[in-house]
Amino acid sequence: MTAPSASIDVRAPRFAAWVTSAVLAVVLLTGSSVLLAVQAVVFAVAAMAGMRYAPYGFVFRSLVAPRLGPVQEREPEAPVRFAQAVGLLFAVVGTAGYLLGAPALGAVATGLALVAALLNAAVGFCLGCEMYVIVRRALPART
């Protein structure tokens, strides 16, 4: 994992949220457990290895960021990684629902993940990041 002080371009998670929203919308329209499993892998890489290694982060750094100009604002990476872990949880539950013959469970889990992704993409409100802050406040401080 990266150091707690690692920071990322604030535009990267919003780009990833737009791509994620598109993928999750397609999953809802098609009921594709395979596509949702692929999205789960994307979430897993981002949560475990960090945004530097995340597929959507790579696309952002390689193709999008150079066209946007220099970074004006950065944010801590830890809350974003936590949000990716929450997305992973919903994607795994959704994939299991689709694969185990419970498409309603798959659709609900996917829909909830889509709402969170759209909130981040459209207005910059990262629900998982806010959950991270709440969890950090609830846990005792490390010595």
C-alpha positions as CSV (number, residue, x, y, z in Angstrom):
1,M,0.0,0.0,0.0
2,T,1.1,3.6,-0.5
3,A,2.0,5.9,2.3
4,P,-0.8,7.7,4.1
5,S,0.6,11.0,2.8
6,A,0.3,10.0,-0.9
7,S,-1.8,12.4,-2.9
8,I,-3.5,12.2,-6.3
9,D,-4.8,14.7,-8.8
10,V,-8.4,15.4,-7.8
11,R,-9.6,15.1,-11.4
12,A,-8.6,11.4,-11.6
13,P,-11.2,9.9,-9.3
14,R,-13.9,11.9,-11.1
15,F,-12.8,10.6,-14.4
16,A,-12.8,7.1,-13.0
17,A,-16.2,7.6,-11.6
18,W,-17.5,8.6,-15.1
19,V,-16.1,5.5,-16.6
20,T,-17.3,3.3,-13.7
21,S,-20.8,4.9,-14.1
22,A,-20.9,3.9,-17.8
23,V,-19.8,0.4,-17.0
24,L,-22.3,-0.1,-14.2
25,A,-25.1,1.4,-16.4
26,V,-24.3,-1.2,-19.1
27,V,-24.3,-3.9,-16.4
28,L,-27.8,-2.8,-15.3
29,L,-29.0,-2.8,-18.8
30,T,-27.6,-6.2,-19.8
31,G,-27.3,-8.1,-16.4
32,S,-23.8,-9.0,-17.4
33,S,-22.1,-10.8,-14.5
34,V,-18.8,-10.9,-16.5
35,L,-18.7,-7.1,-17.0
36,L,-19.5,-6.6,-13.3
37,A,-16.7,-9.0,-12.4
38,V,-14.3,-7.1,-14.6
39,Q,-15.4,-3.9,-12.8
40,A,-14.8,-5.7,-9.5
41,V,-11.2,-6.4,-10.6
42,V,-10.7,-2.7,-11.5
43,F,-12.0,-1.8,-8.0
44,A,-9.7,-4.4,-6.4
45,V,-6.6,-3.1,-8.2
46,A,-7.4,0.5,-7.2
47,A,-8.2,-0.4,-3.6
48,M,-5.2,-2.8,-3.0
49,A,-2.4,-1.4,-5.2
50,G,-3.4,2.2,-5.3
51,M,-4.7,4.6,-7.9
52,R,-1.3,4.7,-9.6
53,Y,-1.9,1.1,-10.8
54,A,-5.6,1.3,-11.3
55,P,-6.6,0.8,-15.0
56,Y,-8.8,4.0,-15.1
57,G,-6.0,5.9,-13.4
58,F,-3.6,4.8,-16.0
59,V,-5.9,5.9,-18.8
60,F,-6.4,9.3,-17.0
61,R,-2.7,9.9,-16.6
62,S,-1.8,8.8,-20.1
63,L,-4.6,10.2,-22.2
64,V,-6.7,12.7,-20.3
65,A,-4.4,14.6,-17.9
66,P,-1.9,15.8,-20.5
67,R,-4.8,17.5,-22.3
68,L,-6.1,19.2,-19.1
69,G,-2.9,20.9,-18.1
70,P,-0.9,20.8,-14.9
71,V,-2.4,19.6,-11.6
72,Q,-4.0,22.5,-9.7
73,E,-5.3,20.5,-6.7
74,R,-4.4,17.3,-5.0
75,E,-6.2,15.1,-2.5
76,P,-5.2,12.3,-0.2
77,E,-5.3,8.9,-1.8
78,A,-6.4,6.9,1.3
79,P,-10.1,7.9,1.2
80,V,-10.3,7.2,-2.5
81,R,-8.8,3.8,-2.0
82,F,-11.3,3.1,0.7
83,A,-14.1,4.2,-1.7
84,Q,-12.8,1.7,-4.3
85,A,-12.9,-1.0,-1.6
86,V,-16.5,-0.2,-0.9
87,G,-17.2,-0.3,-4.7
88,L,-15.5,-3.7,-4.8
89,L,-17.8,-5.0,-2.0
90,F,-20.9,-3.9,-4.0
91,A,-19.5,-5.3,-7.3
92,V,-18.7,-8.7,-5.6
93,V,-22.2,-8.9,-4.1
94,G,-23.7,-7.9,-7.5
95,T,-21.7,-10.4,-9.4
96,A,-22.6,-13.2,-6.9
97,G,-26.3,-12.2,-7.3
98,Y,-26.2,-12.5,-11.0
99,L,-24.2,-15.7,-11.0
100,L,-26.3,-17.4,-8.3
101,G,-29.6,-16.8,-10.0
102,A,-30.6,-13.8,-7.9
103,P,-30.7,-11.0,-10.5
104,A,-32.6,-8.7,-8.2
105,L,-29.7,-8.8,-5.7
106,G,-27.3,-8.2,-8.6
107,A,-29.3,-5.3,-9.9
108,V,-29.7,-3.7,-6.4
109,A,-26.0,-4.0,-5.6
110,T,-25.0,-2.6,-9.0
111,G,-27.6,0.2,-8.7
112,L,-26.2,1.3,-5.4
113,A,-22.7,1.3,-6.7
114,L,-23.9,3.3,-9.7
115,V,-25.6,5.9,-7.5
116,A,-22.3,6.4,-5.6
117,A,-20.3,6.6,-8.8
118,L,-22.7,9.1,-10.4
119,L,-22.6,11.3,-7.2
120,N,-18.8,11.5,-7.5
121,A,-18.8,11.9,-11.3
122,A,-21.5,14.5,-11.5
123,V,-21.0,16.7,-8.4
124,G,-17.7,15.5,-6.9
125,F,-19.3,14.0,-3.8
126,C,-17.4,10.8,-2.9
127,L,-19.7,8.8,-0.7
128,G,-17.0,6.2,0.0
129,C,-14.5,9.0,0.9
130,E,-17.1,10.4,3.4
131,M,-17.5,6.9,4.9
132,Y,-13.7,6.8,5.3
133,V,-13.7,9.9,7.4
134,I,-16.5,8.5,9.6
135,V,-14.7,5.2,10.0
136,R,-11.4,7.0,10.9
137,R,-13.2,9.1,13.5
138,A,-14.8,6.0,15.0
139,L,-11.6,4.0,15.3
140,P,-9.1,4.7,18.1
141,A,-6.0,6.6,17.1
142,R,-2.9,4.5,16.4
143,T,0.2,5.1,18.6
